[in-house]
């Protein structure tokens, strides 16, 4: 009986200790301090990482307890990335709940090769303050809206968003060896490469074809420039028409590189770093032609005869 009593005593002591630890741990760091601080959760952060950061920033007492609270509440999958206003006067439960909503910013990913209107579509979906007038402002910066993942305030205006993207572009472009080439030419070529090369290994090769044609005054004959000028296709619900017709190829536009030699007047998409590097430093080849097969793999040729042979071979 004595052993059972001792055992019950130990269990009772442990339960009391656990209750005290839990109760004290979930209490505010300082219930009298209502000062709001901005707490940032990076995209992809795990619960343990978030808990340790909360402890480091003196917002919770115990990261282990925070982990358990989140699991107990079943909200680990609901915690968002972004910026949050938290204070030391908040309990652990309040902080955990806060992290599932009320983020001040939103993460926005802009993929490589999107045109300005496609970026506008992404912003319209993500930013509550979006206005249709933003579209024209974005088009004015075509080619220089660097594709990346951005943390953007929900109440941001278009000037702030453009500043974020163009500053990022400037930072990335400064890494490129341009060999004295004109910046806008590099960006325009890169915008073509981004639309024409689906695979990394193709970017320098497509850039070489474009550069070789420009050097001898040969028309570029690039479908993407026609797709760009044709604009949004309502029946296909895309900004890039999938199958061009003969009528499309004869479309009268300064962007039509089947009719006009040289580069289009402006970039036609917003290229990433790899495409910019390829445009600035294309592969050294004697290629003047390429086609894409049904799997998106490019095949190159130096002569029209070899090009026609590729067309026959890959059944295009």
C-alpha positions as CSV (number, residue, x, y, z in Angstrom):
1,X,0.0,0.0,0.0
2,X,2.9,2.3,0.9
3,X,4.4,1.8,-2.6
4,X,1.1,2.6,-4.3
5,X,0.7,5.7,-2.2
6,X,4.3,6.8,-3.1
7,X,3.5,6.1,-6.8
8,X,0.3,8.1,-6.7
9,X,2.2,10.9,-4.9
10,X,4.8,11.0,-7.7
11,X,2.1,11.0,-10.4
12,X,0.2,13.7,-8.5
13,X,3.4,15.8,-8.2
14,X,4.2,15.4,-11.9
15,X,0.7,16.4,-12.9
16,X,0.8,19.5,-10.7
17,X,4.3,20.4,-12.0
18,X,3.1,19.9,-15.6
19,X,0.0,22.0,-15.0
20,X,2.1,24.8,-13.5
21,X,4.6,24.6,-16.4
22,X,1.7,24.7,-18.9
23,X,-0.1,27.5,-17.2
24,X,2.9,29.7,-16.7
25,X,4.3,29.0,-20.1
26,X,1.2,30.2,-22.0
27,X,1.0,33.4,-20.1
28,X,2.2,36.7,-21.7
29,X,5.9,37.6,-21.4
30,X,4.7,41.0,-20.1
31,X,0.9,41.6,-19.7
32,X,1.5,45.3,-19.2
33,X,3.5,45.8,-22.4
34,X,1.1,46.4,-25.3
35,X,3.8,47.6,-27.7
36,X,3.3,46.0,-31.1
37,X,6.2,44.5,-33.0
38,X,6.4,43.2,-36.5
39,X,7.1,39.4,-36.5
40,X,8.0,38.0,-39.9
41,X,7.4,34.4,-40.9
42,X,9.5,33.5,-44.0
43,X,7.9,31.3,-46.7
44,X,8.6,27.6,-45.9
45,X,9.3,28.1,-42.2
46,X,8.5,25.2,-40.0
47,X,6.7,25.3,-36.6
48,X,9.9,24.6,-34.6
49,X,11.7,27.4,-36.5
50,X,8.8,29.8,-35.8
51,X,8.7,28.8,-32.1
52,X,12.4,29.4,-31.7
53,X,12.1,32.8,-33.4
54,X,9.2,33.8,-31.2
55,X,11.3,33.0,-28.2
56,X,14.4,34.8,-29.5
57,X,12.2,37.9,-30.1
58,X,10.9,37.7,-26.6
59,X,7.3,37.1,-27.5
60,X,6.8,33.6,-25.9
61,X,8.4,31.9,-22.9
62,X,8.9,28.4,-24.2
63,X,9.3,27.2,-27.8
64,X,8.5,23.6,-26.9
65,X,5.2,24.6,-25.3
66,X,4.4,26.7,-28.3
67,X,4.9,23.7,-30.6
68,X,2.6,21.6,-28.3
69,X,-0.1,24.4,-28.3
70,X,0.0,24.6,-32.1
71,X,-0.4,20.8,-32.4
72,X,-3.1,20.7,-29.7
73,X,-5.1,23.4,-31.5
74,X,-4.6,21.6,-34.9
75,X,-3.5,24.9,-36.5
76,X,0.0,23.9,-37.7
77,X,-1.1,23.8,-41.3
78,X,-2.9,27.1,-41.0
79,X,0.0,29.3,-39.9
80,X,0.7,31.7,-42.7
81,X,3.9,33.3,-44.1
82,X,4.0,37.0,-43.8
83,X,4.2,39.9,-41.3
84,X,2.2,40.0,-38.1
85,X,1.7,42.6,-35.4
86,X,2.4,40.9,-32.0
87,X,3.0,42.2,-28.5
88,X,4.5,40.7,-25.3
89,X,1.1,41.2,-23.6
90,X,-0.5,38.4,-25.8
91,X,-0.9,34.9,-24.4
92,X,0.6,32.0,-26.3
93,X,-2.8,31.0,-27.5
94,X,-3.5,34.5,-28.8
95,X,-0.2,34.6,-30.6
96,X,-0.7,31.1,-32.2
97,X,-4.2,32.2,-33.4
98,X,-2.9,35.5,-34.7
99,X,-0.4,33.7,-36.9
100,X,-3.2,31.9,-38.8
101,X,-4.8,35.2,-40.0
102,X,-4.2,38.9,-40.1
103,X,-1.0,38.9,-42.0
104,X,0.0,42.4,-43.1
105,X,1.8,41.3,-46.2
106,X,1.2,38.6,-48.8
107,X,3.8,36.5,-50.7
108,X,3.5,36.9,-54.4
109,X,5.4,34.7,-56.9
110,X,6.0,36.0,-60.4
111,X,7.3,33.2,-62.7
112,X,9.8,33.8,-65.5
113,X,8.5,34.8,-68.9
114,X,5.2,36.4,-67.8
115,X,4.2,39.5,-69.7
116,X,3.1,42.6,-67.7
117,X,-0.7,41.8,-68.1
118,X,-0.1,38.4,-66.6
119,X,1.7,39.9,-63.7
120,X,-1.4,42.2,-63.3
121,X,-3.6,39.2,-63.2
122,X,-1.5,37.7,-60.4
123,X,-1.6,41.0,-58.5
124,X,-5.4,41.3,-58.9
125,X,-5.8,37.9,-57.3
126,X,-3.4,38.7,-54.4
127,X,-3.6,42.4,-53.6
128,X,-6.9,43.8,-52.2
129,X,-5.9,47.3,-53.2
130,X,-5.5,46.3,-56.9
131,X,-6.8,48.8,-59.5
132,X,-7.2,48.2,-63.2
133,X,-5.1,51.3,-63.9
134,X,-2.1,49.2,-62.7
135,X,-2.0,47.3,-65.9
136,X,-0.8,50.2,-68.0
137,X,1.8,51.1,-65.4
138,X,3.2,47.6,-65.5
139,X,3.2,47.5,-69.3
140,X,5.4,50.6,-69.3
141,X,8.1,48.5,-67.4
142,X,7.8,45.4,-69.6
143,X,11.0,43.4,-69.3
144,X,12.2,45.0,-66.1
145,X,9.7,43.5,-63.7
146,X,12.0,40.8,-62.3
147,X,10.4,37.4,-61.8
148,X,10.8,36.4,-58.2
149,X,8.9,35.8,-54.9
150,X,8.0,39.1,-53.2
151,X,6.6,39.9,-49.7
152,X,4.2,42.7,-50.6
153,X,2.0,44.8,-48.2
154,X,-1.7,44.1,-48.8
155,X,-2.3,47.9,-49.1
156,X,0.6,48.5,-51.5
157,X,0.1,50.8,-54.4
158,X,1.5,50.2,-57.9
159,X,4.5,52.5,-57.4
160,X,5.7,50.4,-54.5
161,X,5.2,47.2,-56.4
162,X,7.0,48.4,-59.5
163,X,9.8,49.8,-57.3
164,X,10.3,46.4,-55.6
165,X,10.5,44.5,-59.0
166,X,12.6,47.0,-60.9
167,X,15.1,47.4,-58.0
168,X,15.4,43.6,-57.9
169,X,16.0,43.7,-61.6
170,X,18.8,46.3,-61.2
171,X,20.4,44.2,-58.5
172,X,20.3,41.0,-60.7
173,X,21.4,42.8,-63.9
174,X,24.4,44.2,-62.2
175,X,25.7,40.6,-61.8
176,X,25.8,40.1,-65.6
177,X,28.8,40.8,-67.8
178,X,27.4,42.7,-70.7
179,X,30.5,43.2,-72.8
180,X,29.4,46.7,-73.7
181,X,26.1,45.6,-75.2
182,X,23.0,47.9,-75.0
183,X,21.0,47.1,-71.9
184,X,17.6,47.3,-73.6
185,X,18.8,45.0,-76.4
186,X,19.9,42.4,-73.9
187,X,16.6,42.6,-72.0
188,X,14.6,42.4,-75.3
189,X,16.6,39.3,-76.5
190,X,16.2,37.8,-73.1
191,X,12.4,38.2,-73.2
192,X,12.4,36.3,-76.5
193,X,14.7,33.6,-75.1
194,X,12.4,33.2,-72.1
195,X,9.4,32.5,-74.3
196,X,11.2,30.3,-76.9
197,X,13.5,28.1,-74.7
198,X,11.7,25.8,-72.3
199,X,14.9,24.2,-71.0
200,X,18.0,25.7,-69.4
201,X,20.4,24.2,-71.9
202,X,18.4,25.9,-74.8
203,X,18.7,29.5,-73.6
204,X,22.2,30.2,-74.8
205,X,21.5,28.3,-78.0
206,X,18.3,30.2,-78.8
207,X,20.2,33.4,-77.9
208,X,22.9,32.5,-80.4
209,X,20.3,32.0,-83.2
210,X,18.8,35.4,-82.5
211,X,22.2,37.1,-82.3
212,X,23.4,35.4,-85.5
213,X,20.2,36.5,-87.4
214,X,20.5,40.1,-86.1
215,X,24.1,40.2,-87.2
216,X,23.3,39.6,-90.9
217,X,20.0,41.5,-90.9
218,X,17.9,38.3,-91.1
219,X,14.3,38.4,-89.8
220,X,13.9,36.6,-86.5
221,X,10.6,34.8,-87.4
222,X,9.7,34.3,-83.7
223,X,6.2,33.2,-82.9
224,X,6.2,34.7,-79.4
225,X,6.4,38.2,-80.9
226,X,3.1,37.7,-82.8
227,X,1.6,36.1,-79.7
228,X,2.5,39.2,-77.8
229,X,0.9,41.6,-80.2
230,X,-2.3,39.4,-80.6
231,X,-2.9,39.8,-76.8
232,X,-5.4,37.9,-74.7
233,X,-7.2,35.0,-76.3
234,X,-10.7,34.7,-74.7
235,X,-11.5,31.3,-76.1
236,X,-8.2,29.8,-74.9
237,X,-8.1,31.9,-71.7
238,X,-4.4,32.7,-72.3
239,X,-2.2,35.7,-73.2
240,X,-0.2,33.5,-75.6
241,X,-2.2,32.1,-78.5
242,X,-1.3,28.4,-78.9
243,X,-1.6,27.8,-82.6
244,X,-0.8,30.6,-85.0
245,X,-2.5,30.8,-88.3
246,X,-1.2,32.2,-91.6
247,X,-3.4,35.2,-91.0
248,X,-1.7,35.7,-87.6
249,X,1.7,35.5,-89.2
250,X,0.7,38.2,-91.7
251,X,-0.7,40.4,-88.9
252,X,0.4,44.0,-89.4
253,X,2.4,45.0,-86.3
254,X,5.8,46.4,-85.4
255,X,6.2,43.4,-83.1
256,X,5.7,40.9,-86.0
257,X,9.3,39.6,-86.5
258,X,8.1,37.6,-89.5
259,X,7.5,40.9,-91.3
260,X,10.0,43.2,-89.7
261,X,13.8,42.7,-89.3
262,X,15.5,43.4,-86.1
263,X,14.2,43.3,-82.5
264,X,10.6,44.2,-81.5
265,X,10.1,47.7,-80.1
266,X,10.1,46.5,-76.5
267,X,10.6,43.3,-74.5
268,X,7.7,40.9,-74.8
269,X,8.0,39.3,-71.4
270,X,9.9,39.6,-68.1
271,X,13.0,37.4,-68.2
272,X,14.8,35.7,-65.3
273,X,18.5,35.8,-64.6
274,X,19.4,32.8,-66.8
275,X,17.7,34.2,-69.8
276,X,19.4,37.6,-69.3
277,X,22.8,35.9,-68.9
278,X,22.2,33.9,-72.1
279,X,21.2,37.1,-74.0
280,X,24.3,38.9,-72.8
281,X,26.6,36.0,-73.5
282,X,25.0,33.7,-76.1
283,X,26.6,30.4,-77.1
284,X,29.0,30.7,-80.1
285,X,27.3,28.7,-82.9
286,X,26.6,28.8,-86.6
287,X,22.9,28.1,-86.0
288,X,20.3,30.2,-87.8
289,X,17.3,28.0,-87.3
290,X,15.6,26.0,-84.6
291,X,12.3,24.2,-84.1
292,X,10.6,22.8,-81.0
293,X,9.3,19.2,-81.1
294,X,6.1,18.1,-79.4
295,X,8.0,17.6,-76.1
296,X,9.3,21.2,-76.2
297,X,12.9,20.1,-77.1
298,X,14.6,22.4,-79.5
299,X,16.5,21.2,-82.6
300,X,19.0,23.5,-84.3
301,X,20.4,23.9,-87.8
302,X,22.9,26.1,-89.6
303,X,21.2,25.8,-93.0
304,X,17.7,25.9,-94.4
305,X,18.2,22.4,-95.8
306,X,19.1,21.0,-92.3
307,X,16.2,22.9,-90.8
308,X,13.7,21.4,-93.3
309,X,15.2,18.0,-92.5
310,X,14.5,18.6,-88.8
311,X,10.9,19.6,-89.6
312,X,10.4,16.3,-91.5
313,X,12.2,14.3,-88.9
314,X,10.2,15.6,-85.9
315,X,6.9,15.7,-87.8
316,X,6.1,19.3,-87.4
